[in-house]
Amino acid sequence: MTTMKAVAMHAYGGPEVLKYEDAARPDPATGEVLVRVHAAAVNPVDWKVRAGHLRGFLNYSLPLIPGWDLSGVVDATGAGVTDWKQGDAVYARPDLRRNGAYAEYIAVRASELGHKPRSIDHVQASAIPLACLTAWQALFDAGGLKAGQRVLIHAAAGGVGTFAVQLAKWKGAHVVGTASERNHAFLRELGADEVIDYTKTNFEEVVRDVDVVLDTLAGQTRDRSWNVLKKDGILVSILGQPSPDDAAQHGVRSAGVFVEPNQAQLGEIAKLVDSGKLRPIIETVLPLAQAARAHEMNQTLHTRGKIVLQVA
C-alpha cells in the first residue's frame, strides 16, 4: 500500500486530536481525480467537524482527514475522466462528507474541480474556494444582490467576509461591513463604502434600508439584523436556516446557505482573480504538521482573511 503524509483525527475533541502521520494514499475511482495537494486552507467548518459539532449533519467514520479547501496539481485520473489530465493546476472545495485535503494527496470528483487562477500561486489559490463560493452563493444565489442595492456584511474582515466585500463591490452594490477598528482601512481598500466598529457602535442604530444582510455570526447579531432590512429585504445566513417566523414578523425574507461545490462558479471566480478584481487575504501560512496550531488560531474567530497549510 502506498502511503502519504496526512493530518488525521481518530477521535473528536480539541486541536490535540489532530495527528500528523502516515496514511494510505487514495486511488481515484471512476469519475474522480487524484490531486497532489500543494496547499490547504483552514476554515471554521474544519474545527467544528473536529470538535464533533456536525456529527448530526455529517456522519463521518473515523479516522478522518479534515480540510475542504485546496489547490494542487492533477496526479492521476480515474476511469471516465476526460476533462482533466496529469499536470493540470486545479483548486477545489470538495465534498465535506469525504476525507479532506490535510494530506499530500486527495481523491476529488472531477466535477468539483476548477482551473486554478493563473495569476496566483497555490497557497493563495487554496484560500479561495470554500469561502468565496460561500460568499457567492449567499450574496447572489440566495440573496439576489444587484447593482445599486445595499448590503450589510457581518464580520467583514473574516474569511467569507473579505470575499463578500469584494464580490458585492464588483456587482455594484453599496457595501457596509462590521469589523473592529483595526480592520477599517483594510476593508475600505477592499471596497467597503462604510465600516462600523461593532465594539463601539450598535450597527442597528446607524444602518437602515438594507436589501441584503449576510449573517456570518448568528446569535444576537442575527436577531438585531432584522430591523436594518427594508421591506421584502432578505437576511442570508451561512450558519443555519434563520427563523421564517422572525422574517415574517419583520416583513422580510430569510435564507440559509450551506456551501456546495460548483465548477462553473469556480471558473467565474478564477476570471475575477486573474483580472485583478478579486484577491484572497491570507493572515498566516503554516506547514501541514502544524494543523493543530492553525485550528487554535482559526477558532479565535479574529483572524483577518484565511489561514493556510502549506503541503508541498
C-alpha positions as CSV (number, residue, x, y, z in Angstrom):
1,M,0.0,0.0,0.0
2,T,1.3,3.4,-1.0
3,T,1.4,5.9,1.9
4,M,1.4,9.7,2.2
5,K,1.8,12.2,5.0
6,A,-1.5,13.5,6.3
7,V,-3.2,15.1,9.4
8,A,-5.9,12.8,10.7
9,M,-8.2,12.7,13.7
10,H,-9.0,9.4,15.4
11,A,-11.4,10.9,17.9
12,Y,-13.5,14.0,18.3
13,G,-12.1,16.7,20.6
14,G,-9.7,19.7,20.8
15,P,-6.9,20.5,18.4
16,E,-4.7,17.9,20.1
17,V,-6.7,15.1,18.4
18,L,-5.1,16.1,15.0
19,K,-2.2,13.8,14.3
20,Y,0.5,14.2,11.6
21,E,1.1,10.7,10.5
22,D,1.3,8.2,7.6
23,A,-1.9,7.4,5.8
24,A,-3.0,5.3,2.8
25,R,-2.8,7.3,-0.4
26,P,-6.2,7.2,-2.1
27,D,-6.8,5.9,-5.6
28,P,-9.1,7.8,-7.9
29,A,-12.3,5.9,-8.6
30,T,-14.5,6.2,-11.7
31,G,-15.2,9.9,-12.3
32,E,-12.5,11.0,-9.8
33,V,-9.1,12.8,-10.0
34,L,-6.1,12.3,-7.7
35,V,-4.7,15.7,-6.8
36,R,-1.3,16.3,-5.4
37,V,-2.1,18.9,-2.7
38,H,0.2,21.9,-2.6
39,A,-1.8,23.9,0.0
40,A,-5.0,23.5,2.0
41,A,-6.8,26.4,3.7
42,V,-8.3,26.2,7.2
43,N,-12.0,27.1,7.7
44,P,-14.3,27.1,10.8
45,V,-16.1,24.0,9.4
46,D,-12.8,22.2,10.0
47,W,-12.7,22.7,13.7
48,K,-16.5,22.3,14.0
49,V,-16.1,18.8,12.4
50,R,-13.1,18.1,14.6
51,A,-15.0,19.0,17.8
52,G,-18.0,16.9,16.8
53,H,-20.4,19.8,16.4
54,L,-21.6,18.5,13.0
55,R,-22.0,14.8,13.8
56,G,-25.8,15.0,13.4
57,F,-25.4,16.6,10.0
58,L,-22.2,14.9,8.6
59,N,-21.9,11.3,9.6
60,Y,-18.2,10.5,9.5
61,S,-16.4,7.3,10.2
62,L,-13.0,7.8,11.9
63,P,-10.2,8.2,11.3
64,L,-10.9,11.3,9.2
65,I,-8.6,13.7,7.3
66,P,-10.2,17.2,7.6
67,G,-9.8,20.2,5.3
68,W,-12.0,21.0,2.3
69,D,-10.2,23.9,0.6
70,L,-7.3,23.1,-1.6
71,S,-5.0,23.9,-4.5
72,G,-2.8,21.4,-6.3
73,V,-1.9,19.5,-9.4
74,V,-3.6,16.6,-11.0
75,D,-1.5,13.4,-10.4
76,A,-3.8,10.8,-12.0
77,T,-7.3,10.4,-13.3
78,G,-9.9,7.6,-12.8
79,A,-11.9,5.9,-15.4
80,G,-14.3,8.1,-17.4
81,V,-12.5,11.4,-16.7
82,T,-11.8,13.3,-19.9
83,D,-11.8,17.0,-18.8
84,W,-8.6,16.7,-16.7
85,K,-5.1,15.4,-17.3
86,Q,-1.9,14.9,-15.3
87,G,-0.2,18.2,-14.6
88,D,-3.3,20.4,-14.6
89,A,-3.2,23.1,-11.9
90,V,-6.6,22.9,-10.0
91,Y,-8.4,24.3,-7.0
92,A,-11.5,23.0,-5.3
93,R,-14.0,22.8,-2.4
94,P,-14.5,19.1,-2.4
95,D,-17.3,17.1,-0.7
96,L,-17.3,17.7,3.0
97,R,-18.7,14.2,3.5
98,R,-15.3,12.6,2.5
99,N,-11.7,12.7,3.5
100,G,-10.2,16.2,3.1
101,A,-7.1,18.0,2.0
102,Y,-4.8,18.0,5.1
103,A,-2.7,15.5,3.1
104,E,-0.3,15.1,0.3
105,Y,-3.0,13.6,-1.9
106,I,-6.7,13.8,-2.2
107,A,-9.2,12.0,-4.5
108,V,-11.8,14.5,-5.7
109,R,-14.8,14.2,-8.0
110,A,-13.8,15.6,-11.4
111,S,-16.9,17.8,-11.3
112,E,-15.7,19.6,-8.2
113,L,-12.5,20.9,-9.6
114,G,-11.8,24.2,-11.2
115,H,-8.8,25.5,-13.1
116,K,-6.5,27.4,-10.6
117,P,-6.3,31.1,-11.3
118,R,-3.2,31.6,-13.4
119,S,-2.0,34.8,-11.7
120,I,-1.6,33.5,-8.2
121,D,0.3,30.6,-6.5
122,H,-1.1,27.5,-4.9
123,V,-1.0,29.0,-1.3
124,Q,-3.1,31.9,-2.4
125,A,-5.5,29.8,-4.6
126,S,-6.2,27.4,-1.7
127,A,-7.7,30.2,0.3
128,I,-10.4,30.9,-2.3
129,P,-12.8,28.0,-3.0
130,L,-14.8,27.4,0.2
131,A,-15.0,31.0,1.5
132,C,-15.5,32.6,-1.9
133,L,-18.1,30.1,-3.0
134,T,-19.9,30.6,0.3
135,A,-20.0,34.4,-0.3
136,W,-21.0,34.0,-4.0
137,Q,-23.9,31.6,-3.2
138,A,-25.1,33.6,-0.2
139,L,-25.0,37.0,-2.0
140,F,-26.0,36.1,-5.5
141,D,-27.8,32.7,-5.5
142,A,-29.8,33.2,-2.2
143,G,-29.6,37.0,-1.8
144,G,-30.1,38.0,-5.4
145,L,-27.8,41.0,-4.8
146,K,-27.9,43.5,-7.7
147,A,-26.1,46.7,-8.7
148,G,-27.3,49.7,-6.7
149,Q,-28.6,47.7,-3.7
150,R,-27.3,48.0,-0.1
151,V,-25.7,45.0,1.6
152,L,-24.6,44.6,5.3
153,I,-21.8,42.1,5.7
154,H,-21.1,41.0,9.3
155,A,-17.5,40.0,10.3
156,A,-16.4,41.6,7.0
157,A,-12.7,41.1,7.7
158,G,-13.1,37.3,8.1
159,G,-12.6,34.5,5.6
160,V,-16.0,34.8,4.0
161,G,-16.4,38.5,4.7
162,T,-13.3,39.6,2.8
163,F,-14.6,37.8,-0.3
164,A,-18.1,39.1,0.2
165,V,-17.0,42.7,0.3
166,Q,-15.1,42.3,-2.9
167,L,-17.8,40.4,-4.7
168,A,-20.5,42.8,-3.6
169,K,-18.5,45.8,-4.8
170,W,-17.8,44.1,-8.1
171,K,-21.5,43.6,-8.5
172,G,-22.0,47.4,-8.0
173,A,-23.6,47.3,-4.5
174,H,-23.2,49.8,-1.7
175,V,-21.2,47.8,0.9
176,V,-21.5,48.2,4.7
177,G,-19.3,46.0,6.9
178,T,-18.9,45.4,10.6
179,A,-15.4,44.9,11.9
180,S,-13.1,46.1,14.7
181,E,-11.4,49.4,14.2
182,R,-8.0,47.9,13.2
183,N,-9.6,46.5,10.0
184,H,-11.4,49.6,8.8
185,A,-8.7,51.0,6.5
186,F,-8.1,47.4,5.2
187,L,-11.8,46.9,4.4
188,R,-12.1,50.3,2.6
189,E,-9.2,49.2,0.4
190,L,-11.2,46.0,-0.5
191,G,-14.1,48.2,-1.5
192,A,-16.3,48.7,1.6
193,D,-18.2,52.0,1.5
194,E,-19.0,52.1,5.2
195,V,-17.4,50.2,8.1
196,I,-18.9,50.0,11.6
197,D,-16.9,49.2,14.7
198,Y,-19.0,46.7,16.4
199,T,-17.1,47.1,19.7
200,K,-18.3,50.8,19.9
201,T,-21.4,51.1,17.9
202,N,-24.7,49.1,17.7
203,F,-24.9,48.6,13.9
204,E,-28.7,48.6,14.0
205,E,-28.7,52.2,15.3
206,V,-26.8,53.5,12.2
207,V,-27.8,51.2,9.4
208,R,-31.1,51.4,7.6
209,D,-32.9,50.2,4.4
210,V,-30.5,47.3,3.6
211,D,-31.5,45.0,0.7
212,V,-29.4,42.0,1.9
213,V,-27.8,41.1,5.2
214,L,-25.0,38.5,5.1
215,D,-25.1,36.8,8.5
216,T,-21.9,35.1,9.4
217,L,-22.3,35.2,13.2
218,A,-25.9,34.1,14.1
219,G,-26.9,34.6,17.7
220,Q,-27.7,38.2,18.9
221,T,-26.1,39.6,15.7
222,R,-28.7,37.8,13.6
223,D,-31.5,38.9,16.0
224,R,-30.6,42.5,15.7
225,S,-30.2,42.4,11.9
226,W,-33.9,42.0,11.1
227,N,-34.5,45.7,11.9
228,V,-32.0,47.1,9.3
229,L,-33.7,45.4,6.3
230,K,-36.0,47.3,4.0
231,K,-39.4,45.8,3.3
232,D,-39.0,42.5,1.5
233,G,-35.2,42.6,2.0
234,I,-33.5,39.3,2.8
235,L,-31.3,38.0,5.6
236,V,-29.0,35.2,4.3
237,S,-27.2,33.2,6.9
238,I,-24.3,30.8,6.4
239,L,-24.9,29.4,9.9
240,G,-28.2,27.6,9.6
241,Q,-31.7,28.5,8.5
242,P,-33.0,31.7,10.1
243,S,-36.4,31.6,11.6
244,P,-39.2,32.1,8.9
245,D,-41.4,33.4,11.7
246,D,-38.9,36.1,12.6
247,A,-38.6,37.1,9.0
248,A,-42.4,37.2,8.5
249,Q,-42.7,39.3,11.7
250,H,-40.4,41.9,10.2
251,G,-41.9,41.8,6.7
252,V,-38.7,40.4,5.2
253,R,-37.3,37.2,3.8
254,S,-34.7,34.7,5.0
255,A,-32.5,32.0,3.6
256,G,-29.8,29.6,4.9
257,V,-26.8,28.7,2.7
258,F,-24.6,25.6,3.1
259,V,-21.9,26.0,0.5
260,E,-21.8,23.4,-2.3
261,P,-19.1,22.6,-4.9
262,N,-19.7,24.4,-8.1
263,Q,-17.3,24.1,-11.0
264,A,-18.9,26.9,-13.1
265,Q,-18.7,29.4,-10.2
266,L,-15.0,28.4,-9.6
267,G,-14.4,29.3,-13.2
268,E,-16.1,32.7,-12.9
269,I,-14.1,33.4,-9.7
270,A,-10.8,32.5,-11.4
271,K,-11.6,35.0,-14.1
272,L,-12.2,37.7,-11.4
273,V,-8.9,36.9,-9.7
274,D,-6.9,36.9,-13.0
275,S,-8.5,40.2,-14.0
276,G,-7.4,41.8,-10.7
277,K,-11.0,42.3,-9.4
278,L,-10.7,39.8,-6.5
279,R,-7.9,38.6,-4.3
280,P,-7.5,36.2,-1.4
281,I,-6.5,37.6,2.0
282,I,-4.1,35.4,4.0
283,E,-3.1,36.1,7.5
284,T,-0.8,33.1,8.3
285,V,0.8,30.2,6.4
286,L,1.9,27.2,8.4
287,P,3.4,23.8,7.5
288,L,0.9,20.9,7.3
289,A,2.3,19.4,10.5
290,Q,1.1,22.4,12.5
291,A,-2.6,21.9,11.6
292,A,-3.4,21.9,15.4
293,R,-1.9,25.3,15.8
294,A,-3.9,26.5,12.7
295,H,-7.1,25.3,14.3
296,E,-6.3,27.1,17.5
297,M,-5.9,30.3,15.6
298,N,-8.9,29.9,13.4
299,Q,-11.1,29.1,16.4
300,T,-10.5,32.5,17.9
301,L,-12.7,33.9,15.1
302,H,-10.5,37.0,14.9
303,T,-8.2,36.2,12.0
304,R,-8.0,38.5,9.0
305,G,-8.9,36.5,6.0
306,K,-7.6,32.9,5.9
307,I,-5.0,30.6,7.5
308,V,-3.3,28.2,5.0
309,L,-1.4,25.0,5.5
310,Q,1.5,24.6,3.0
311,V,1.8,20.9,1.9
312,A,4.2,20.9,-1.0
